[in-house]
Amino acid sequence: MQEIIQTYTQRFQVKPPFFQDVPAMDLCLIVVIPSFNEPDIRDTLNSLHQCKRPKGTVEVIIVINAAATSSQSVLEANQKTVDQIESWKDQHKQGVLQIKVIREEKLAANKAGAGWARKIGMDEALRRWGMLGKDGPILCLDADCEVSPDYFQAAQRGFSDPAIKLAHFQFDHPYRLETDQQLQLGIIQYELHLRCYIQGLKWAGYPFACHTVGSCMAVKASAYARSGGMNRRKAGEDFYFMHKLLPVNGFTYLSGTVYPSCRISDRVPFGTGRAQLEYLAASNPEKVTYHPDIYRCMRSFFIQVPLFYSQKAEELDLPNPIHEFLKEVNFESQVEEIRRQSSSKAAFFKRFWQWMDGFMVLKLTHYLRDRYFPNLPVKTAGKELLFLLSGHPQKSELTDLLEGFRALDSFHFSSG
């Protein structure tokens, strides 16, 4: 581990250590929570405190962050968070949780955001594991989330398999507890959109179709370091991080559940909070998602990927929209380069899927949407897609559709 960490810290921008104390020898998990302008972090801490006891100590590293240009009100909110944490610690002196606080409130404005805050905390977690010479799990959470009682135990079970280096918890937005009807309707449709996309890609045959919710990610310290760590994106850091690691690391879904907030937020350019904010501002109460024909089109492409080792795309019977997209991204030259760099068939496909990553698949999705298959209301698309996946007619209520997709995802979580 020490050699891996040394290589990582030499190659990438890493801040000096924040803590000098040696972690408990029985440390089993480290949770990293970025916190910026949070109204109340105590619900998150209470939720972690109420989890069933894992086999060992858990460190919770909270990264209270802000840009150097942040307003006084943001800094005051951050100080309130610090006060809440200290008060909470005074009331919970006994237990497995060791709460540690990092304050970074003068970050460069052009980079300050969720990605950098996660990176600061995860880099420190990497060091903490290195001090013990252990390759332990780093769990990502957000300061407005709660977790299921089996959260810690699910992580320990998942990472007990030495082949597993990357994982993702189940997630449910607690829409039934949302008293604002507009926010409730918005979050149901937003989560339905997320689940439609992943299940659509699974059906289409994309091997790395995986949810990438930042507050649900978990990674082994060694895999984190070898991948180059977390990026510093203001938003979407979770998507890029997960899809960088998925093609080259053993992955599993964890049975524990994270409950993200349904609230609005203007702090990031996209994500749940931004989606809720835009939904409230929209005149149309119907959210949209990708047309199921996009997944049908992709399916005809993905099932023929095994042929690319020896054949050119132009020789295959692919839909015209796929041929057009492949030409736009210089597919043939890319694949030829991958062939030249690959000493075996297995190496070829490993490199191929690193190139045809989640970002490229999203690019393909948007190409098909913009030129051939316009978005549909999420209720319409969800009903058609769920019929495609299950073979059974579906109810039209949004909550029924969401629960149907949750059931499909739960199957993958429990069997992943």
Sequence and secondary structure as in RCSB ss.txt:
>XXXX:A:sequence
MQEIIQTYTQRFQVKPPFFQDVPAMDLCLIVVIPSFNEPDIRDTLNSLHQCKRPKGTVEVIIVINAAATSSQSVL
EANQKTVDQIESWKDQHKQGVLQIKVIREEKLAANKAGAGWARKIGMDEALRRWGMLGKDGPILCLDADCEVSPD
YFQAAQRGFSDPAIKLAHFQFDHPYRLETDQQLQLGIIQYELHLRCYIQGLKWAGYPFACHTVGSCMAVKASAYA
RSGGMNRRKAGEDFYFMHKLLPVNGFTYLSGTVYPSCRISDRVPFGTGRAQLEYLAASNPEKVTYHPDIYRCMRS
FFIQVPLFYSQKAEELDLPNPIHEFLKEVNFESQVEEIRRQSSSKAAFFKRFWQWMDGFMVLKLTHYLRDRYFPN
LPVKTAGKELLFLLSGHPQKSELTDLLEGFRALDSFHFSSG
>XXXX:A:secstr
 HHHHHHHHHHS     S  S   TTEEEEEEEEESS S  HHHHHHHHTS   SSEEEEEEEEEEETT  HHHH
HHHHHHHHHHHHHHHH  SSSEEEEEEEEEEE TTT SHHHHHHHHHHHHHHHHHHHT   EEEE  TT EE TT
HHHHHHHHHTSTTEEEEEEEE   GGG   HHHHHHHHHHHHHHHHHHHHHHHHT TT     GGGEEEEHHHHH
HTT     SS HHHHHHHHHGGGSEEEEEEEEEE       SSSSSHHHHHHHHHH S S  EE  HHHHHHHHH
HHTTGGGGGTS GGGS   HHHHHHHHHTTHHHHHHHHHHH SSHHHHHHHHHHHS HHHHHHHHHHHHHHT   
EEHHHHHHHHHHHHHSS     HHHHHHHHHHHHHHHHHH 
